[in-house]
Amino acid sequence: SDAMILVSISSKTNSIHLTSLLRDIYVDIPGHDGNRLNAAYAYGGPELLMETLEENFDIEVNRYMLVNFQAFANLVDAVGGVDLELSNEEVQYVNGYLVEYNQLEGRPEGTDYLDPTLSGTVHLNGPQALAYCRIRYIGTDFARTERQRKVLSAIISKAPATLLSNPIEMINGILPNLTTNLTEAEVRSLSLQAAKLLTYDIIQGSVPIEGSYSNASIRGMSVLEVDFEKNKEYIRMEIYGEEY
């Protein structure tokens, strides 16, 4: 659970909410001691992670899509890469994270390295975009999750054209590296709605919201202690459009 993003699609407001859930949030995990949010996945996979979100945030989460590194990189490549604004420092870190990815994938050292003098608008292929999403040493974890949402938004904006021109590569690049509890009927329904859904507004955010958390150390862990009531209110009002 390197990145956890709550996706909410609303036909009422014609919007798709992408809400990052910071992995260091200290939560109660059913059947376990309190811990960081991403520990729920380590203990019991996506099912326990969903149960933990429901218990701590009072929201119903019953579907998940689990995508590994390769699927993410393949998805970016399927849409022809993405153009993003990068600082030179971010370019340096992209090359640093590519060292690990190249080793994991058995690729020659130096594959896909960016020109180390680059900054400004940079075209990123799949492995480069993955490396960009993993940067955690520039800014806080909030900045890291913002990078992830920027890449996802760029992918979504290019997806309609790709689905028309290159659907097979897009599907073949993702499906072997994706795990989901969506039923076949649900996947078919979503695919039939894809053209409409991809015209929806994309609204980004993260939890915990500003002013609702503090840094703490619990049992030697650096965590975020969260005011859950404030964040429940944000989720209900901002994502679901409900009074709290």
N, C-alpha and C positions, 0 to 999 in steps of 0.2 A: 504494500500500500504506500508506494512512493508518493502518489498523488491521489487524493480523494475528492471528487467533485460531485456534488448533488445536482442532478439535472431535473428541472421541472418544466414541462411543456404545457402551456396554457392556451387552449383554443378560445377562451373568454377574452384574453388580452392580446392574442396573437404574439406571444413572446416565449422565448426560451431562456430560463434562468440558469446560469452556471455559477454555482456557489461552492467555492473551495472550503474544505474543512481542514483546518490546520492539524497536522498529525500530533503536535505536542499538547493538545488540549487534555487536561486531566479529567478523566471521566470514571464513573462507576461502570465496571464491566460485569455483566451477569455471570455469576459463578466464579468470579475471580476478584482479587484485590483491585482497588483503584489503580489506574495506570494511564499512560498516554493512549490517545485514541487509536493510533495505528497498532497498538498491542492487541487490540480486539481481533484484528485480522490474523495476527500471528497465532493467537490462541485458538481461534475457531473459524477462520476463513470468512468469506463474505457474509455468511449467515449470522455469525456472532457480531460482526461489524454492524449489520443492519439492525440487529436487536439492541445493540449498544446505543445507536443513534436514536432509536425510538424511545428507549428508557430515559436518555438524558435530555433530549430535545422535544419530546412529545410530538413527533411527526411519524407518519406511516411511510416506511421505506420497505418495499417488498420485491423490488426488481434490481438486478445489478448487471453490469457488464464489466468484466475483468479483462484488461488488455495488457499484454506484456510489452517489453521494450521493442521487440521486433515488429509487432503489429503497429505500434505507434509510428515507427520509422517508415514502415511500408505505406501507411496511410498518407503521410506527408509526401512521400515520393509519388503516390498514385495521383495526387492533385497537382503534381508538377512542382512541388516545393512551395515555400512561403517567403514573402518579403517582409522583413521586420527591421525596426530601428535598433541597432546595437551600439553600445559604447565600445571603445577599444578594449576596456577591461573585460567586458563580456566576451568579446572575440577571443581573448587569451584563455578564458575559462572554457569556452567551447572546445578549443583544441586540447585542453587538459582532460576534459571528460571523454573526448574521443579516444584517448589513450586506452582507457578501460574498455570502452565499447569495442574497439578494434581487437583487443585481446580476447574478449568474450566471444566475438564472432569469427575469430581466426583470420582477421584481415591484416594485410601488411601494415607495419608501423608507418604512421603518417598519412594513412588513407583519409581523405575528405578534410584534411586540415585547411583552415581558412588562412588567407594572407594575414600574418600577424600585425600588419600596419592598418588594417581595415577599421572603419567606424562609419556610422550613418546607416543608410539603407543597405541591408545585406540580404542576398538570396540564400536561403538555407535549404538543403536537401533533408531527407529523413533523419539520418544519423546526426547531422548537425543540429537540427531542430530538437531532437531528443536531448542532446548534450546541453543545449540552451535551456531547456525546461528543467534540467537537473541542477543548475547553478544555485548554490546555497550560501556562498560566501560573499555575495554582494547584496547589501541590505539584509533585512530580516527574512524570516520564512514567508512573511506576507508578500515580499517582492518576488520570491521564488514562485509562489502560487499565481501571482499576477502574470508572470512569464508564461506559465502553463496555459492560462486562459487566453492570452494573446495568440498563442499558436493554435489553440482550438478554434478561436474565432476566425482566424485566417483560413483554416481548413474548411470550416463551415461555409465561408463566403465563396470558396472555389468549388465546393462539392457539387452544386447543380450542374455546372458545365462538365465536370468530370464524370458524373453519372450518365450523361448523354454520350460523351465521347470515348470514355474508357472504363465502363462499368466492370468488366471482367477482371482487370488488373486490380481495381479498387477492392472488389469482393475477395479475390484470391489472396490478396496481400493481408487481409484482416482476419478472415474466418479461421484459418488454421491456428491463429495465435490469440483467439478470443474465447472466453468462457462466460456463459450467461445463463440465467434461469428464466429468461423470456421464452415463452412457448413458441412453437413454429407459427401458430396462428397470429400471435402478437407481433412477431418479426415481420410476417407478411403484411399485416395491417400497417405497421410503421413504414414499410417500404412503399406501400401504395400511397401513403400520405407525404412521402419525402419531398416531392416538388413543392407542396404547400408549406410544409414545416420549415423548409430552408428559406422561405421568404419572411419568416417571423423575426422580430427584433431580438437581438441577443443582449441580455442584461447580465452584467457580471457583479459578483460580490464575494465576500469571504466571511467566515465565522471562525473566531469571535469578531464581533463588530468593534469599532473604535470606542474606547472608554468603557469596555465591558470585561476587561481581563487585566491580570497582573502577572509578571514573571515570578516564579517561585521555584524552590528546590524541595522536592518530596522524596524521601528515601534515596537521596543522592541523585535524583533525576531532575534535570532542568525542564520545567513544564509551564503551561499556561493555566492559571487558576481563573475560571470563567464565571461571570454572573449569568447563569443559565436563564433566568427569567427575562433579562434584557434580550438575549439571543433568541429565545422562543418567540418573543414579541416581534422581533425583526423578521424571523422566518415566516410567521403567520401573516404579517401585514405586507411585507415586501414581496415574498415569493407567492403566497397563496391568496393575497388580496383580501384577507379576512380581518375582522376586528378581533382584538385580543382581550 
